[in-house]
Amino acid sequence: DKIIREVDMADRIFADRGRAHEAAYTAEQHAHFNTLARRNRMLANWAAGLLDREGDQAYISEVMASHFIEAGDADLTGKLMADFNAAGVEMDEQTIHAKLNEFMIAAAAQEKGSA
């Protein structure tokens, strides 16, 4: 009887640990998603300003949605390069990548500040 109680207690401890790890992982993933969304909004606003579309929420939403086409940032970078080329705005991928990094740092700081 005592052994059964000890086993039950050990099972509960491990289950509690598992739930705590799951909750931490979920919170981490949620924060990362929010940070990416902030970064992408900043990037979209920056691009909209260069394309004389500042404040154009439809365009900003379109840019943000392009990030979900495939994994990574290639889809987002490709969309912006195509938009800049179509508008005759001189741009290169290194500048876009530098802005992605700059905005990721700013978005992470904002996310950390809002947590």
C-alpha positions in Angstrom: 0.0 0.0 0.0 2.8 2.4 0.9 4.7 1.4 -2.3 1.5 2.2 -4.4 1.2 5.6 -2.8 4.8 6.4 -3.5 4.4 5.3 -7.1 1.3 7.4 -7.4 3.1 10.4 -6.0 6.0 9.9 -8.3 3.6 9.7 -11.3 1.9 12.9 -10.2 5.3 14.7 -9.9 6.4 13.6 -13.4 3.0 14.5 -14.8 3.2 17.9 -13.2 6.7 18.4 -14.6 5.5 17.4 -18.0 2.7 19.9 -17.9 5.0 22.6 -16.7 7.4 21.9 -19.6 4.5 21.9 -22.1 3.2 25.2 -20.7 6.7 26.8 -20.9 7.1 25.6 -24.5 3.7 26.9 -25.5 4.4 30.3 -23.9 7.8 30.4 -25.7 6.2 29.6 -29.0 3.5 32.1 -28.5 6.1 34.8 -27.7 8.1 33.9 -30.8 5.1 34.1 -33.0 4.2 37.5 -31.5 7.7 38.7 -32.1 7.7 37.6 -35.7 4.3 39.3 -36.2 5.7 42.6 -34.8 8.8 42.3 -36.9 6.8 41.7 -40.0 4.5 44.6 -39.3 7.5 46.9 -38.8 9.0 45.6 -42.1 5.7 46.1 -43.9 5.4 49.6 -42.6 8.9 50.4 -43.7 8.3 49.0 -47.2 5.0 50.8 -47.4 6.7 54.1 -46.7 9.3 53.5 -49.4 6.5 52.6 -51.9 4.4 55.7 -51.1 1.8 53.4 -49.5 2.3 54.6 -45.9 -0.7 53.7 -43.8 -2.1 51.4 -46.5 -3.4 48.6 -44.2 -4.4 46.4 -47.1 -0.8 46.4 -48.3 0.6 45.9 -44.8 -1.6 42.9 -44.3 -0.6 41.5 -47.7 3.1 41.8 -46.8 2.5 40.2 -43.4 0.5 37.3 -44.9 3.2 36.6 -47.5 5.4 35.4 -44.6 3.1 32.3 -44.2 3.5 31.0 -47.7 6.6 28.9 -46.9 9.0 28.4 -44.0 11.7 31.1 -43.5 11.9 34.6 -44.8 12.4 33.9 -48.5 8.7 34.4 -49.3 8.7 37.7 -47.5 11.9 38.9 -49.0 10.8 37.8 -52.5 7.5 39.7 -52.2 9.2 42.9 -51.1 11.8 42.6 -53.9 9.0 42.1 -56.5 7.1 45.1 -55.1 10.1 47.4 -55.0 11.1 46.3 -58.6 7.5 46.9 -59.9 7.5 50.4 -58.3 10.9 51.2 -59.6 12.4 51.5 -56.1 16.0 50.5 -56.0 16.5 47.8 -53.4 18.7 44.8 -52.7 18.1 41.7 -50.6 21.0 42.7 -48.2 19.1 45.8 -47.2 15.9 43.9 -46.6 17.8 41.3 -44.5 19.4 44.1 -42.5 15.9 45.5 -41.9 14.6 42.1 -40.9 17.4 41.8 -38.3 16.9 45.4 -37.1 13.2 45.0 -36.7 13.6 41.5 -35.0 15.7 43.1 -32.3 13.2 45.9 -31.9 10.2 43.5 -31.9 11.9 41.2 -29.3 12.5 44.2 -27.0 8.9 45.2 -27.4 7.6 41.7 -26.7 9.9 41.4 -23.7 8.6 44.8 -22.5 4.9 43.7 -22.9 5.4 40.4 -21.1 
